[in-house]
Amino acid sequence: MATLVALDHADPVTDAEALRKAVQGWHAYFWVAFIPFILLLAVGTKLEHVIVQLAHEVAEKHVAIEGELIVQPSDDHFWFNRPQIVLFLIHLILFQNAFEIAYFFWIWVS
């Protein structure tokens, strides 16, 4: 069981070591690493569903005219009619991935 540790703000190295010992039994970093993976699966599945919906709409028209835009993108295909949510989740996944890589190198070096 993890215990709470009082941090001495005079020495940041000691603080980091104390904090690392405080959460030693939680294996939190192991479980946090699954969050970007789960988000990636959700966003990827949604984007694949959007592409399938657009392809189905094009297939229903049965007419292809050269030079004319057949696919009509719409916000209706996204969660709550807001593609900004998917874009935010993509940014969040990229940030978490970059943070995990930086944390890996920080642990490796120190």
Residue pairs with C-beta under 8 A, 6 or more apart in sequence:
1 25
2 22
2 23
2 24
2 25
2 26
3 22
4 22
5 18
5 19
5 21
5 22
6 18
7 15
7 18
7 19
8 14
8 15
8 18
9 15
29 103
33 100
35 96
36 92
36 93
36 96
36 97
36 100
39 89
39 92
39 93
39 96
40 93
42 89
43 86
43 89
43 90
43 93
46 78
46 79
46 86
47 86
49 77
50 77
50 78
53 77
54 71
54 73
54 77
57 71
57 72
58 70
58 71
61 70
64 70
75 81
75 82
75 83
78 85
78 86
79 85
79 86
